[in-house]
């Protein structure tokens, strides 16, 4: 049985990832800041665990509850409150990075000792095409219209961090996924993809075997060249 931890698993992409991996036979621990929002994951058969990625004590307590771990899906993320330059300051960037970047570091560092005991350790970092410079500068792309500095910068950091973790953990499969422009609370459900389509890459990467790719970036159409 494959044991999987998903952060931010109580709604949207995280909830759909939990559903699909449970259907694939995984035992899923669903991390969330507030266990009051656990009803949906419990309906799926996931095991809710209180996990605030911005709080190291919460992270450590959550990982201490897991008997073992094979797959970590770093899904938790925030959009932030700054969408241009008039409302931008260092605090706005710091707030987004604390969840989207440092949150991954906190959880991953706490999870690595458990993952090292797995015969097939896998880490999936949910990034975004908004963090990929080529997409940001390509007219007509979904990402081209985005001007927000904090979110795009944080997801660029996630992509780079994925590469570096993969180099440091050659026995792991460590990859990043791009959900694409998916209809979620993040974008007031303006995205043109369903949450199922938006989790295609994440679910595929979470199910990789030991011979799968590592240090790479994927969307639902396949491998994205750096």
Buried (B, 14 or more C-beta within 10 A) or exposed (E): EBBBBBBBBBBBBBBBBBBBBBEEEBBBBBBBBEBEBBEBBEEBEBBBBBBBBBBBEBBEBBBEEBEEBBBBBBBBBBBBEBBEEEEBEEEBBEBBBBBBBBBBBBBBBBBBEBBEEBEBBBBBBBBBBBBBEEBBEEEEBBBBEBEBBBBBBBBBBBBBBBBEBBEEBEEBBBBBBBBBBBBBEBEEEEBEBEBBBBBBBBBBBBBBEEEBBBBBBBBBEEEBEE
